[in-house]
Amino acid sequence: MDVISSILFVAGYEGLIFGLVAIGVYITFRVLGFPDLGVDATFPLGGATAAVFIVNGANPFLATLFAFMAGLLAGIITGLLNTKLRISALLSGILMMVGLYSVNLRIMGGANIPLIRSITSFDIFAAFTGLTGMPLSITLAGLTALIIFVALNWFLRTEVGLALRASGDNEKMLRGLGVDTDKNILIGCSLSNGLVALAGALVAQNQGFCDVGMGIGIIVMALAAIIIGEGLFGNPKGITTILLACFVGTFAYRLFITLALRLGLPPGDLKLITSVLVVVALGIPYLRKRLRREWIPPASRM
C-alpha cells in the first residue's frame, strides 16, 4: 500500500503542476491552431526568473508572479513575430525557443542555479500549514491549479474569451466581422506561455534548482497529456470539461511514467516512449477512418 500511495502522490502532484503546461499548450494548439514550440524554453524561463529573484532575497510568491509575467512577455513576442512580421506560427515558436535558451543562460549566469539554501514558496507554505513532504507539494500545487482553473473557467466565457476561442475556429469570419484577431493571438500566446512559465517556477522551487535544459521535450509531454485527456473525456467541448481533461490526462500520463520508472525502465528511454505514445494516439483516428474507407484530407504542412 505504501508503494501504491507513493506512486499516486507523485502522479497527483505532477498531474497538477504539469496540468498547467497542458492547459497552456491546449490554448495555442487546440484553441488558436498556433503550433507554439517556444514553450520548451518558456518552462525553464519561469524557473530561471523565479530562482534568480529568490536567490537575491525576493519574496518567493512575488518571484513566482514575476516568472508568470516573464512567460506572458515571451508569449507576446512570439505572437508579434507572427502577427506583425508575418512569420509563420511554427517558425515563430522555433525562433523563440532558440533565442530563449541564451536568455535563460544569461538570467541564471550559468547552466543551472541551486535553491537548496533559499526559502521558497513551499517552505513558506509549510511553515503556515505544518505540512511536509508530498502532502505539502500536492496541497500547494492543488491550490494553484484550483485558482487557475476558476480564473480560466471565468475568462474563457467572457466576450474576450469567446473571441479568443472563435479565432482558432474561423479567423476569416471574425476578420469580416471587424474583430481584431491579431489581438486574440497575442492574448492566447501570452496566456499560454505565462501558464507554462508558472509551472516551471513551481517545479524549480519544489526540486530545489533550475536547469536550462529542464524544458526539453515539455511540448511532447503536454501533447501526450492532451490527447490522453481527450480520449478519456471523448473530445470534450465545454470549458470546464476541457480544463478537467487537461488535468486528468496529465495525471494519467504522469502515472504511466511513474509506473514505468518503478518497473525499472531506464530514464533515458522515457522521451522515446512519450513520442511513440503521441504517434499512436494521433494515428488511431486515422486508422479508424481508413478501415471505414472514409476520405481523409492530406495532413497540414504548417
ChimeraX attribute file (.defattr): number of C-alpha atoms within 10 A of each C-alpha:
attribute: neighborCount
match mode: 1-to-1
recipient: residues
	/A:1	6
	/A:2	7
	/A:3	9
	/A:4	9
	/A:5	10
	/A:6	13
	/A:7	18
	/A:8	18
	/A:9	17
	/A:10	18
	/A:11	23
	/A:12	24
	/A:13	22
	/A:14	23
	/A:15	29
	/A:16	27
	/A:17	28
	/A:18	29
	/A:19	28
	/A:20	30
	/A:21	32
	/A:22	32
	/A:23	30
	/A:24	26
	/A:25	31
	/A:26	24
	/A:27	22
	/A:28	22
	/A:29	18
	/A:30	16
	/A:31	17
	/A:32	21
	/A:33	15
	/A:34	24
	/A:35	20
	/A:36	26
	/A:37	26
	/A:38	27
	/A:39	33
	/A:40	27
	/A:41	34
	/A:42	34
	/A:43	31
	/A:44	33
	/A:45	35
	/A:46	33
	/A:47	33
	/A:48	32
	/A:49	26
	/A:50	32
	/A:51	31
	/A:52	20
	/A:53	17
	/A:54	22
	/A:55	19
	/A:56	9
	/A:57	11
	/A:58	16
	/A:59	17
	/A:60	24
	/A:61	17
	/A:62	14
	/A:63	24
	/A:64	28
	/A:65	19
	/A:66	20
	/A:67	33
	/A:68	29
	/A:69	21
	/A:70	23
	/A:71	31
	/A:72	26
	/A:73	18
	/A:74	27
	/A:75	28
	/A:76	23
	/A:77	18
	/A:78	29
	/A:79	28
	/A:80	19
	/A:81	20
	/A:82	21
	/A:83	18
	/A:84	9
	/A:85	10
	/A:86	11
	/A:87	16
	/A:88	15
	/A:89	20
	/A:90	16
	/A:91	18
	/A:92	24
	/A:93	26
	/A:94	20
	/A:95	16
	/A:96	23
	/A:97	21
	/A:98	14
	/A:99	13
	/A:100	21
	/A:101	19
	/A:102	14
	/A:103	17
	/A:104	24
	/A:105	18
	/A:106	12
	/A:107	16
	/A:108	20
	/A:109	12
	/A:110	12
	/A:111	16
	/A:112	19
	/A:113	21
	/A:114	17
	/A:115	19
	/A:116	13
	/A:117	8
	/A:118	16
	/A:119	17
	/A:120	26
	/A:121	20
	/A:122	22
	/A:123	17
	/A:124	14
	/A:125	16
	/A:126	18
	/A:127	10
	/A:128	9
	/A:129	10
	/A:130	10
	/A:131	15
	/A:132	13
	/A:133	9
	/A:134	13
	/A:135	14
	/A:136	19
	/A:137	24
	/A:138	20
	/A:139	18
	/A:140	19
	/A:141	23
	/A:142	17
	/A:143	12
	/A:144	17
	/A:145	20
	/A:146	13
	/A:147	11
	/A:148	16
	/A:149	19
	/A:150	12
	/A:151	11
	/A:152	18
	/A:153	18
	/A:154	13
	/A:155	13
	/A:156	16
	/A:157	14
	/A:158	12
	/A:159	10
	/A:160	14
	/A:161	18
	/A:162	13
	/A:163	19
	/A:164	25
	/A:165	20
	/A:166	17
	/A:167	25
	/A:168	21
	/A:169	14
	/A:170	11
	/A:171	19
	/A:172	13
	/A:173	12
	/A:174	16
	/A:175	13
	/A:176	9
	/A:177	9
	/A:178	9
	/A:179	15
	/A:180	14
	/A:181	19
	/A:182	18
	/A:183	18
	/A:184	22
	/A:185	26
	/A:186	23
	/A:187	18
	/A:188	27
	/A:189	31
	/A:190	26
	/A:191	26
	/A:192	29
	/A:193	35
	/A:194	31
	/A:195	30
	/A:196	35
	/A:197	37
	/A:198	30
	/A:199	29
	/A:200	33
	/A:201	31
	/A:202	28
	/A:203	23
	/A:204	24
	/A:205	25
	/A:206	18
	/A:207	11
	/A:208	17
	/A:209	18
	/A:210	28
	/A:211	19
	/A:212	23
	/A:213	15
	/A:214	19
	/A:215	19
	/A:216	15
	/A:217	16
	/A:218	22
	/A:219	21
	/A:220	19
	/A:221	21
	/A:222	26
	/A:223	24
	/A:224	25
	/A:225	31
	/A:226	28
	/A:227	23
	/A:228	23
	/A:229	27
	/A:230	20
	/A:231	14
	/A:232	14
	/A:233	17
	/A:234	10
	/A:235	13
	/A:236	16
	/A:237	10
	/A:238	10
	/A:239	15
	/A:240	15
	/A:241	15
	/A:242	20
	/A:243	24
	/A:244	19
	/A:245	27
	/A:246	31
	/A:247	27
	/A:248	23
	/A:249	27
	/A:250	33
	/A:251	26
	/A:252	20
	/A:253	25
	/A:254	23
	/A:255	20
	/A:256	14
	/A:257	19
	/A:258	18
	/A:259	16
	/A:260	15
	/A:261	14
	/A:262	12
	/A:263	9
	/A:264	8
	/A:265	13
	/A:266	10
	/A:267	10
	/A:268	8
	/A:269	10
	/A:270	14
	/A:271	15
	/A:272	9
	/A:273	13
	/A:274	19
	/A:275	16
	/A:276	13
	/A:277	18
	/A:278	19
	/A:279	12
	/A:280	11
	/A:281	15
	/A:282	14
	/A:283	11
	/A:284	11
	/A:285	10
	/A:286	13
	/A:287	11
	/A:288	11
	/A:289	12
	/A:290	12
	/A:291	8
	/A:292	9
	/A:293	9
	/A:294	10
	/A:295	8
	/A:296	9
	/A:297	6
	/A:298	6
	/A:299	6
	/A:300	5
	/A:301	4
	/A:302	9
